[in-house]
Amino acid sequence: MAEPEQEQPRLDDDTGEEEASSPFDHPAFLPVLLWGLAFWFGYDGWFNPKIESIAFNRWGFGILLVLAIYFTAQSVRESRAREGEGPQPD
């Protein structure tokens, strides 16, 4: 298998300093967003009978729940891989 590419810090061309990381680059950003949307769709699909689009919310909840679980697992794997990359003692 091919080795995953190591992410190198980005350098600013003018000063040669590292650019600040964006919150969108954090591995937990997408899972947290998906869990929040799944919660919202679940609430509207099962606990809020005053809306017209109950079926849409129930289907959306199912899809978002599956995606949230998948991307949470991916995020955990990525975090564990980063922890294992540190310098190895001699």
C-alpha positions as CSV (number, residue, x, y, z in Angstrom):
1,M,0.0,0.0,0.0
2,A,1.1,3.5,-0.6
3,E,2.1,5.6,2.4
4,P,-0.2,8.5,3.2
5,E,1.3,11.8,2.5
6,Q,2.6,13.7,5.5
7,E,0.9,17.1,5.8
8,Q,3.5,19.8,5.9
9,P,2.8,23.2,7.5
10,R,2.1,25.9,5.0
11,L,4.5,28.7,4.9
12,D,3.7,32.3,4.1
13,D,5.6,33.3,1.0
14,D,6.5,36.8,2.2
15,T,7.7,36.2,5.7
16,G,8.4,32.4,5.8
17,E,6.2,31.9,8.8
18,E,3.6,29.2,9.2
19,E,0.0,30.1,8.3
20,A,-2.6,29.8,11.0
21,S,-4.7,26.7,10.8
22,S,-8.4,27.0,10.1
23,P,-11.0,25.6,12.4
24,F,-12.4,23.8,9.3
25,D,-9.2,21.8,9.1
26,H,-9.8,20.1,12.5
27,P,-10.7,16.5,12.1
28,A,-13.7,16.8,14.4
29,F,-15.4,19.6,12.5
30,L,-17.4,17.5,10.1
31,P,-18.5,14.9,12.6
32,V,-19.8,17.6,15.0
33,L,-21.6,19.3,12.2
34,L,-23.2,16.1,11.1
35,W,-24.3,15.1,14.6
36,G,-25.9,18.5,15.1
37,L,-27.8,18.2,11.8
38,A,-28.8,14.6,12.7
39,F,-30.2,15.8,16.0
40,W,-32.1,18.6,14.4
41,F,-33.6,16.3,11.7
42,G,-34.4,13.7,14.4
43,Y,-36.2,16.2,16.6
44,D,-38.2,17.5,13.6
45,G,-39.0,14.0,12.4
46,W,-40.2,12.5,15.6
47,F,-40.9,15.1,18.2
48,N,-42.3,18.1,16.3
49,P,-45.6,17.1,14.7
50,K,-46.5,20.6,13.6
51,I,-44.3,20.5,10.4
52,E,-45.4,19.3,7.0
53,S,-42.1,17.5,6.0
54,I,-42.0,14.7,8.6
55,A,-41.0,12.1,6.0
56,F,-38.1,14.3,4.7
57,N,-36.8,14.8,8.2
58,R,-37.0,11.1,9.1
59,W,-35.1,10.2,5.9
60,G,-32.6,13.0,6.5
61,F,-32.1,11.8,10.0
62,G,-31.2,8.3,8.9
63,I,-28.8,9.5,6.2
64,L,-27.1,12.0,8.5
65,L,-26.9,9.5,11.3
66,V,-25.0,7.0,9.1
67,L,-22.7,9.8,7.8
68,A,-22.1,11.0,11.3
69,I,-21.1,7.6,12.5
70,Y,-18.8,7.0,9.5
71,F,-17.0,10.3,9.7
72,T,-16.7,10.1,13.5
73,A,-14.9,6.7,13.1
74,Q,-12.7,8.3,10.4
75,S,-11.9,11.2,12.7
76,V,-11.0,8.9,15.6
77,R,-8.7,6.8,13.3
78,E,-7.0,10.0,12.0
79,S,-6.5,11.3,15.6
80,R,-5.0,8.0,16.7
81,A,-2.7,7.9,13.7
82,R,-1.4,11.4,14.5
83,E,-0.7,10.4,18.1
84,G,1.4,7.5,16.9
85,E,3.5,9.6,14.5
86,G,5.5,11.3,17.2
87,P,9.2,10.9,17.7
88,Q,10.1,7.4,18.7
89,P,12.5,7.0,21.7
90,D,15.8,5.2,20.9
